[in-house]
Amino acid sequence: MQHGLDGDQGRLSAVRALILVTVLALAGCAKPAGTDGDLVNGWAAQPSASYAIPAVGTCVTGGGISAFEPSAAPVTTVDCAQEHTVEVVLVGTFTGPTAAAAAPPAWDSDPSRAAYAECSQAATAYVGADWHTGRLFPWFSLPKEAAWKGGARQYVCGLAEAEDDLFAPKARTGSLKDGLKDPKPLALTCVRLDGGDVSPEGFYRTVEAVTPVGCTEPHDTEFVGTWTAAAGAYPDAKRLNELASDGCYGKIATFLGISQLQLYERGDIYTFWTGLTANQWKLGDRVAHCFLNVSSKSKLKASLKGLGTKPLPV
């Protein structure tokens, strides 16, 4: 069995899922058939279409950036020393039958899932450990249809530092490179929940914000690891909650250094998880963030790793 935020089964967080699809701009046109390219008094024809593809290690900023949600909002490339939201970790190219298609691949397609898998691997290599374990979320950009017709076949992958709910971007300066190598400045550790519906025991029935904080700061929730769902059709909300809660429950017991039965008998540590949105699942990313959760009345100021059966340090 497992506990949730309301003492039942793990409560699904209100997750605002986030991702950006870049607009690759077209410029100019080729000369019409049957003309010499001279428009007026020897003026040359305008150049063929060109595309602005950000390079690996550059940063971008713009509105509408959200995880695992395609968007046509424009972005601007900036120096990473300036305030930005995303850092580019990979630029890939569709090839073969996919590249020969009349339109770019759909979000929910095998070519997009294969490209996203490369993005995820590149992101992990860029920060030095599984990016899912950091205060990070991926940016996956497919070419728009107009750009595709103009010859664009590149997809762009990046990472953003997370703020509220672990999927909202945080404006930052500086690079994310090696951010999960020691001393792991971007590691996800403790968080503070906020919601509008609280049980008499102090547990949120619904969660509106998941704010990362240091474990020495007052908090009620701690990251214990990730859990990956099996491949298959996207479950309904109830089944998804059951699967993720069960998977994360075992992670919590291991983190505390006790059996699942001992965890159940404690009665003061529950299960909380985030992630696993429909659009995330469509890309083949079936990873949930697993957290242990205590009553908001219990203000923790230290990690519970290895706590065992000892009382909460409040």
C-alpha positions as CSV (number, residue, x, y, z in Angstrom):
1,M,0.0,0.0,0.0
2,Q,1.1,3.6,-0.3
3,H,0.1,7.0,1.2
4,G,-0.8,10.1,-0.8
5,L,-1.0,13.7,0.1
6,D,-4.4,13.1,1.7
7,G,-3.3,10.0,3.5
8,D,-4.8,7.8,0.7
9,Q,-2.8,7.0,-2.4
10,G,-0.3,9.5,-3.9
11,R,-1.9,12.6,-5.0
12,L,-1.3,13.9,-8.5
13,S,0.4,17.3,-8.4
14,A,-1.0,20.2,-10.4
15,V,1.7,20.2,-12.9
16,R,2.0,22.8,-15.5
17,A,3.8,20.9,-18.2
18,L,6.2,22.9,-20.3
19,I,8.0,22.8,-23.8
20,L,8.8,25.2,-26.7
21,V,8.7,24.6,-30.5
22,T,10.8,27.2,-32.2
23,V,9.7,29.3,-35.2
24,L,12.4,29.0,-37.8
25,A,12.0,32.1,-39.9
26,L,11.9,32.1,-43.7
27,A,13.5,34.9,-45.5
28,G,13.3,35.8,-49.2
29,C,12.2,33.7,-52.2
30,A,13.8,32.3,-55.4
31,K,13.2,33.9,-58.8
32,P,10.1,32.8,-60.7
33,A,10.4,30.4,-63.6
34,G,10.9,32.1,-67.0
35,T,12.5,35.3,-65.6
36,D,16.2,36.5,-65.7
37,G,16.3,37.6,-62.1
38,D,16.6,41.3,-63.0
39,L,13.8,43.1,-61.2
40,V,14.6,46.7,-62.1
41,N,17.7,48.0,-63.8
42,G,19.8,44.9,-63.1
43,W,18.7,44.4,-59.4
44,A,19.5,40.8,-58.4
45,A,17.0,38.2,-57.3
46,Q,16.5,37.9,-53.6
47,P,18.4,35.0,-51.9
48,S,17.0,31.6,-51.2
49,A,15.3,30.8,-47.8
50,S,17.6,30.8,-44.8
51,Y,17.1,29.7,-41.2
52,A,18.4,30.9,-37.9
53,I,19.4,27.7,-35.9
54,P,21.0,28.4,-32.5
55,A,24.2,26.6,-31.9
56,V,25.0,24.2,-29.0
57,G,26.1,26.2,-26.0
58,T,24.1,29.3,-26.9
59,C,21.1,30.5,-25.0
60,V,17.6,31.7,-26.0
61,T,14.9,33.7,-24.3
62,G,11.3,34.4,-25.2
63,G,7.7,34.0,-24.0
64,G,5.6,30.9,-24.0
65,I,8.4,28.5,-23.0
66,S,6.7,25.5,-21.3
67,A,7.8,21.9,-20.8
68,F,6.3,19.3,-23.1
69,E,3.9,21.7,-24.8
70,P,4.5,22.7,-28.5
71,S,4.5,26.4,-29.0
72,A,5.0,28.8,-31.9
73,A,6.1,31.7,-29.7
74,P,9.3,33.4,-31.1
75,V,12.6,33.2,-29.2
76,T,15.7,35.3,-29.4
77,T,19.3,34.0,-29.2
78,V,21.4,35.8,-26.5
79,D,24.7,35.4,-24.8
80,C,24.5,33.0,-21.8
81,A,25.9,35.7,-19.6
82,Q,22.7,37.6,-20.2
83,E,19.4,36.7,-18.7
84,H,17.8,33.8,-20.6
85,T,15.6,30.7,-20.1
86,V,17.0,27.9,-22.3
87,E,20.5,26.7,-23.1
88,V,20.9,24.6,-26.3
89,V,22.5,21.2,-25.8
90,L,22.0,19.5,-29.2
91,V,21.1,20.4,-32.8
92,G,20.0,17.3,-34.8
93,T,18.8,16.7,-38.3
94,F,16.0,14.6,-39.6
95,T,17.2,12.3,-42.4
96,G,15.9,9.5,-44.6
97,P,12.2,9.0,-45.2
98,T,11.4,11.5,-42.5
99,A,13.3,14.3,-44.2
100,A,11.7,13.4,-47.6
101,A,8.2,13.9,-46.1
102,A,6.0,16.8,-47.2
103,A,5.5,18.0,-43.6
104,P,7.5,17.9,-40.3
105,P,6.9,14.9,-38.1
106,A,4.0,15.2,-35.6
107,W,4.7,15.5,-31.9
108,D,3.3,12.1,-31.3
109,S,5.3,10.2,-33.9
110,D,8.2,7.8,-34.0
111,P,10.6,10.3,-35.7
112,S,9.9,12.8,-32.9
113,R,10.3,10.3,-30.2
114,A,13.6,9.2,-31.7
115,A,14.8,12.8,-31.9
116,Y,13.6,13.5,-28.4
117,A,15.6,10.4,-27.1
118,E,18.7,11.9,-28.6
119,C,17.9,15.2,-26.9
120,S,17.5,13.6,-23.5
121,Q,20.8,11.7,-23.9
122,A,22.6,15.0,-24.9
123,A,21.0,16.9,-22.0
124,T,22.3,14.2,-19.5
125,A,25.8,14.4,-21.0
126,Y,25.7,18.2,-21.0
127,V,24.9,18.5,-17.2
128,G,26.9,15.4,-16.1
129,A,24.1,13.2,-14.8
130,D,20.5,12.3,-15.6
131,W,18.9,15.7,-16.1
132,H,15.6,14.4,-14.6
133,T,17.4,14.5,-11.2
134,G,18.0,18.2,-11.5
135,R,15.9,21.4,-11.3
136,L,15.7,21.1,-15.0
137,F,13.3,20.4,-17.9
138,P,13.9,19.8,-21.6
139,W,13.2,22.1,-24.5
140,F,12.4,20.3,-27.7
141,S,12.0,22.3,-30.9
142,L,10.6,21.0,-34.2
143,P,10.6,23.1,-37.4
144,K,7.3,24.7,-38.3
145,E,5.6,23.7,-41.5
146,A,6.6,26.8,-43.5
147,A,10.3,26.3,-42.5
148,W,10.1,22.6,-43.4
149,K,8.8,23.5,-46.9
150,G,11.8,25.9,-47.2
151,G,14.2,23.0,-46.4
152,A,14.6,23.1,-42.7
153,R,15.2,19.6,-41.2
154,Q,16.9,20.6,-37.9
155,Y,15.4,20.0,-34.5
156,V,16.9,21.8,-31.5
157,C,17.2,20.6,-27.9
158,G,17.9,22.6,-24.8
159,L,17.5,22.7,-21.0
160,A,15.8,25.2,-18.8
161,E,16.2,25.6,-15.1
162,A,12.9,25.0,-13.3
163,E,11.2,27.2,-10.9
164,D,7.7,26.6,-9.5
165,D,6.2,23.2,-10.2
166,L,9.5,21.9,-11.7
167,F,8.3,22.7,-15.2
168,A,8.1,26.5,-15.2
169,P,11.3,28.2,-16.5
170,K,13.4,30.3,-14.3
171,A,15.2,33.3,-15.8
172,R,18.9,32.8,-15.2
173,T,22.4,33.9,-16.2
174,G,25.4,31.6,-16.8
175,S,25.7,28.2,-18.2
176,L,24.0,24.9,-17.1
177,K,27.1,22.9,-18.3
178,D,28.1,20.3,-15.7
179,G,25.5,21.5,-13.3
180,L,24.9,17.9,-12.0
181,K,28.6,17.2,-11.4
182,D,30.0,17.7,-7.9
183,P,29.1,19.9,-6.1
184,K,25.8,19.5,-8.1
185,P,24.5,23.1,-7.9
186,L,21.4,22.1,-10.0
187,A,20.5,18.9,-8.2
188,L,16.9,18.6,-7.1
189,T,16.8,18.0,-3.4
190,C,14.0,19.6,-1.2
191,V,10.9,21.5,-2.2
192,R,8.2,23.4,-0.5
193,L,4.6,22.7,-1.5
194,D,1.8,25.3,-1.7
195,G,-1.9,24.7,-2.2
196,G,-5.4,26.0,-1.4
197,D,-7.0,22.9,0.1
198,V,-5.3,21.5,3.2
199,S,-6.5,18.5,5.3
200,P,-6.9,18.9,9.1
201,E,-3.6,16.9,9.4
202,G,-1.8,19.6,7.3
203,F,-1.6,17.7,3.9
204,Y,-2.4,19.5,0.6
205,R,-5.3,17.8,-1.3
206,T,-4.4,19.9,-4.3
207,V,-1.0,21.4,-5.1
208,E,-0.5,24.7,-6.9
209,A,3.3,25.2,-6.6
210,V,6.3,23.1,-6.1
211,T,9.2,25.4,-5.2
212,P,12.7,24.0,-4.9
213,V,14.6,25.1,-1.8
214,G,17.7,24.0,0.1
215,C,17.2,21.3,2.6
216,T,18.3,23.6,5.4
217,E,15.4,25.9,4.6
218,P,11.9,25.1,5.9
219,H,10.3,22.5,3.7
220,D,7.8,19.7,3.7
221,T,8.8,17.6,0.7
222,E,12.1,15.9,-0.5
223,F,13.1,14.4,-3.8
224,V,14.0,10.7,-3.5
225,G,14.5,9.7,-7.1
226,T,12.7,9.0,-10.4
227,W,10.4,6.2,-11.5
228,T,9.8,5.2,-15.1
229,A,6.4,3.8,-16.2
230,A,6.2,0.9,-18.6
231,A,5.5,1.6,-22.3
232,G,1.9,1.5,-23.4
233,A,-1.1,3.6,-23.8
234,Y,-1.4,6.7,-21.6
235,P,-3.4,5.6,-18.5
236,D,-6.4,7.5,-17.2
237,A,-5.8,9.8,-14.2
238,K,-6.8,7.2,-11.6
239,R,-4.7,4.4,-13.0
240,L,-1.7,6.8,-13.6
241,N,-1.9,7.9,-9.9
242,E,-1.9,4.3,-8.8
243,L,1.0,3.3,-10.9
244,A,3.2,6.3,-10.0
245,S,2.3,6.2,-6.3
246,D,3.2,2.5,-6.1
247,G,6.5,3.0,-8.0
248,C,7.5,6.0,-5.9
249,Y,6.5,4.4,-2.6
250,G,9.3,1.9,-3.1
251,K,11.8,4.7,-3.9
252,I,10.8,6.5,-0.6
253,A,11.4,3.3,1.5
254,T,14.8,2.8,-0.1
255,F,15.7,6.5,0.5
256,L,14.8,6.2,4.2
257,G,16.5,2.8,4.5
258,I,13.4,0.9,5.6
259,S,11.0,-1.7,4.2
260,Q,7.7,-0.6,2.6
261,L,5.9,-2.2,5.5
262,Q,7.9,-0.1,8.0
263,L,7.2,3.0,5.9
264,Y,3.4,2.2,6.0
265,E,3.6,1.8,9.8
266,R,5.2,5.2,10.2
267,G,2.1,7.0,9.1
268,D,3.8,10.4,9.0
269,I,5.6,10.2,5.6
270,Y,3.5,10.1,2.5
271,T,4.0,9.9,-1.3
272,F,4.0,12.8,-3.7
273,W,5.0,12.8,-7.4
274,T,5.0,15.1,-10.4
275,G,5.3,14.6,-14.2
276,L,3.9,12.1,-16.6
277,T,1.8,14.5,-18.6
278,A,0.1,13.3,-21.8
279,N,2.4,15.3,-24.0
280,Q,5.4,14.1,-22.1
281,W,4.3,10.5,-22.6
282,K,3.8,11.1,-26.3
283,L,7.5,11.9,-26.7
284,G,8.4,8.6,-24.9
285,D,9.4,10.3,-21.7
286,R,7.5,8.3,-19.0
287,V,9.6,9.5,-16.0
288,A,8.0,10.7,-12.8
289,H,9.7,12.7,-10.0
290,C,9.2,10.9,-6.7
291,F,9.1,12.7,-3.4
292,L,8.5,11.9,0.3
293,N,6.0,14.3,1.9
294,V,5.2,15.2,5.5
295,S,2.5,17.4,7.0
296,S,2.9,21.1,6.2
297,K,2.7,21.6,10.0
298,S,6.0,19.8,10.2
299,K,8.7,22.2,9.0
300,L,11.7,20.1,8.1
301,K,15.2,21.7,8.0
302,A,17.3,18.7,7.1
303,S,17.3,15.8,4.7
304,L,15.5,12.6,5.7
305,K,17.8,10.3,3.8
306,G,18.6,7.3,6.0
307,L,16.1,8.4,8.7
308,G,14.9,4.8,9.1
309,T,12.3,4.5,11.9
310,K,13.5,7.5,13.9
311,P,11.1,10.4,14.5
312,L,10.9,13.3,12.1
313,P,13.6,15.9,13.0
314,V,11.2,18.8,13.6
